[in-house]
Amino acid sequence: MREGVKPQGEAELVPRLIHDLRNPIGVMLSFAEMIPTAGDADRADFCARLCSNAQRALHVLDDYALLADLTAGRIEPSVAECDWPLLVRAAAEEARADLAGSSRRLACHGELPAILRADAGRLRQALRSLVRDVLRGAGADGAARIEIRPSGDAALLDIAVDVDGEIPFGGRLLDDDSLGAALARAVAHLHGGSFAVRNAANGLVASLHVPQARA
């Protein structure tokens, strides 16, 4: 296991996995029960939300599987050239789709293009998980702003979260050991990079730094 990755045994991940799956599965069951008696307009909406939560549950399973493999040291990066800003935007859209029906706002800013040598698939998966957790923590009135700052030898990413009114969940927008944060940290360390979360005026900023992989 690479230095700096918080140890998490696979047995420790199981109760967290169960906890994170309860919500999307519960939502799916609720909509499945309402579909038979719903009108045409409502039925289409319920089906869309059911599919969204099913996709979110599959993503959660995939994310925990990757986190278990990373923390057990079973993965080496599969490096190739990728367009960093486009990768971030794709991950953000997947995270937004996982929360279909939500009113949370998400904006993405950054320079184009910026080519990065990295494990694009695992970076995209980690970013999707991180953005999904950030948006969930921001609550119904929250907004997230992603700032992409590519440089010559690294990819830098800040996800700033602003909350209108009270910060939900007792003032914690993103738990340091949440699935999204843990996966972002593990994938960053897979590349020899870093991940950190700091408080902001009325929210937080999650920062990811990924160095350019050697050819």
matplotlib code that plots the C-alpha trace (Angstrom):
import matplotlib.pyplot as plt

x = [0.0, 1.4, 2.4, -0.3, -3.3, -5.4, -5.5, -9.0, -9.4, -12.0, -14.0, -14.2, -15.6, -18.5, -20.7, -20.0, -21.0, -24.3, -25.0, -24.3, -26.5, -29.5, -30.6, -30.7, -32.2, -34.9, -35.7, -35.9, -38.4, -40.5, -40.8, -41.4, -44.4, -45.8, -45.4, -48.4, -50.9, -49.2, -50.5, -48.6, -46.6, -45.7, -44.9, -42.2, -40.7, -40.8, -39.1, -36.4, -35.7, -35.7, -33.1, -31.0, -30.9, -30.2, -27.2, -26.1, -26.2, -24.0, -21.6, -21.3, -20.6, -17.9, -16.4, -16.1, -14.5, -11.9, -11.2, -10.7, -8.3, -6.4, -6.0, -5.0, -2.3, -3.7, -3.7, -1.0, -1.9, -2.8, -1.3, -2.3, -2.8, -6.1, -7.7, -7.9, -10.7, -12.9, -12.4, -13.4, -16.5, -17.5, -17.1, -19.2, -22.0, -22.1, -22.2, -25.1, -26.9, -26.6, -28.6, -31.4, -34.3, -32.0, -32.0, -28.4, -26.3, -23.0, -20.7, -17.4, -14.7, -11.2, -8.9, -9.0, -7.2, -4.8, -3.2, -2.3, -0.6, -2.5, -4.9, -7.9, -10.5, -9.7, -9.4, -12.8, -14.3, -12.8, -13.9, -17.5, -17.7, -16.2, -18.5, -21.5, -20.6, -20.0, -23.3, -25.2, -23.6, -24.4, -28.1, -31.0, -29.9, -26.2, -24.0, -20.7, -18.1, -15.3, -12.1, -9.7, -6.2, -3.9, -0.2, 2.8, 3.6, 0.4, -3.3, -4.9, -8.5, -10.5, -14.1, -15.6, -19.0, -21.2, -24.3, -27.2, -28.4, -27.5, -24.8, -26.6, -25.5, -24.2, -21.8, -20.1, -20.4, -17.9, -16.7, -13.0, -13.5, -16.6, -16.4, -15.8, -13.0, -11.4, -11.4, -10.1, -7.2, -6.4, -6.4, -4.3, -1.7, -1.8, -0.4, 2.0, -0.4, -2.4, -6.0, -7.1, -10.2, -10.3, -13.1, -14.2, -16.4, -19.7, -18.7, -15.5, -12.9, -11.7, -8.4, -6.9, -3.3, -2.2, 1.4, 2.1, 3.0, 6.4, 6.3]
y = [0.0, 3.4, 5.8, 8.3, 6.1, 5.7, 1.9, 0.5, -3.3, -4.9, -6.1, -2.4, -1.4, -3.9, -2.0, 1.3, -0.3, -1.5, 2.0, 3.7, 1.2, 1.5, 4.9, 4.2, 0.8, 2.2, 4.9, 2.3, 0.3, 3.4, 4.3, 0.7, 0.6, 3.8, 3.1, 0.7, 3.3, 6.4, 8.5, 8.6, 11.8, 10.6, 7.1, 8.4, 10.5, 7.6, 5.3, 7.8, 8.2, 4.4, 4.0, 6.8, 5.2, 1.8, 3.3, 5.1, 1.7, 0.1, 3.0, 2.6, -1.1, -0.3, 2.4, 0.2, -2.6, -0.2, 1.2, -2.3, -3.2, 0.1, -0.2, -3.8, -2.8, -5.0, -2.2, -0.5, 2.5, 2.0, 5.1, 6.8, 10.3, 11.9, 15.3, 16.3, 19.0, 16.8, 13.9, 16.1, 17.3, 13.7, 12.6, 15.6, 14.8, 11.2, 12.3, 14.7, 11.8, 9.7, 12.4, 12.8, 14.9, 16.9, 20.7, 21.0, 23.2, 22.3, 24.4, 23.4, 25.9, 25.4, 25.7, 23.5, 21.4, 20.0, 16.6, 14.5, 11.1, 9.2, 6.4, 8.1, 5.4, 5.3, 9.1, 9.5, 7.0, 8.6, 12.1, 10.9, 9.5, 12.6, 15.0, 12.8, 12.9, 16.7, 17.4, 15.1, 16.9, 20.4, 19.8, 20.9, 24.6, 23.9, 24.6, 23.1, 24.9, 22.8, 24.8, 22.9, 24.3, 22.3, 23.0, 21.7, 18.7, 18.2, 18.4, 20.5, 20.5, 22.4, 21.6, 24.5, 24.0, 26.9, 26.5, 28.9, 29.2, 26.6, 24.0, 20.6, 17.5, 19.4, 21.5, 18.6, 18.8, 16.0, 13.4, 12.9, 9.1, 9.2, 6.9, 9.9, 11.4, 8.0, 7.0, 10.4, 10.1, 6.6, 7.3, 10.5, 8.5, 5.8, 8.6, 10.0, 12.9, 14.3, 15.1, 17.5, 19.1, 22.5, 24.8, 27.8, 30.8, 29.0, 25.6, 23.8, 23.3, 19.8, 19.8, 17.1, 17.2, 14.6, 14.7, 14.0, 10.3, 9.5, 8.1]
z = [0.0, -0.9, 1.9, 3.0, 2.2, 5.3, 6.1, 5.7, 5.9, 3.6, 6.7, 7.8, 4.4, 4.5, 7.1, 5.2, 2.0, 3.5, 4.9, 1.5, -0.4, 1.9, 0.6, -3.2, -2.7, -0.4, -3.0, -5.7, -3.7, -3.0, -6.6, -7.7, -5.3, -6.8, -10.5, -10.9, -9.8, -11.2, -14.1, -17.3, -16.5, -13.0, -14.2, -16.5, -13.8, -11.3, -13.8, -14.5, -10.8, -10.2, -13.0, -11.6, -8.2, -9.7, -11.5, -8.3, -6.4, -9.1, -9.0, -5.2, -5.5, -8.2, -6.0, -2.9, -5.0, -6.3, -2.9, -1.5, -4.3, -3.8, -0.1, -0.4, -2.9, -5.7, -8.4, -10.4, -12.5, -16.2, -17.6, -20.9, -22.2, -21.4, -21.6, -18.0, -18.2, -20.4, -17.9, -15.0, -16.8, -17.7, -14.1, -12.9, -15.3, -14.1, -10.5, -11.3, -13.1, -10.0, -8.1, -10.7, -9.4, -7.2, -7.3, -6.3, -8.6, -10.2, -12.4, -14.0, -15.1, -16.5, -19.4, -22.5, -23.6, -21.0, -21.7, -18.7, -18.5, -15.9, -15.1, -16.7, -15.8, -12.1, -11.9, -13.5, -11.1, -8.1, -9.2, -9.8, -6.3, -4.8, -6.6, -5.8, -2.1, -2.1, -3.8, -1.4, 1.6, 0.3, 0.7, -1.4, -1.4, -2.0, -5.0, -6.1, -8.3, -9.9, -10.8, -13.1, -13.0, -15.3, -15.3, -17.2, -14.9, -12.9, -12.8, -10.1, -9.1, -6.5, -5.7, -3.8, -2.1, -1.1, 1.0, 1.1, 4.7, 7.3, 6.5, 6.8, 8.7, 11.8, 9.8, 8.0, 4.2, 3.5, 6.0, 5.7, 5.6, 3.2, 0.2, -2.2, 0.0, 0.7, -3.0, -4.2, -1.7, -2.6, -6.4, -5.8, -3.9, -6.7, -8.9, -6.2, -5.7, -2.8, -1.7, 1.1, 2.4, 4.0, 5.4, 3.5, 4.4, 4.1, 2.9, 2.0, -0.7, -1.7, -3.5, -5.7, -7.1, -9.6, -11.0, -14.6, -14.9, -16.5, -20.0]

ax = plt.figure().add_subplot(projection="3d")
ax.plot(x, y, z, "-o")
ax.set_aspect("equal")
plt.show()
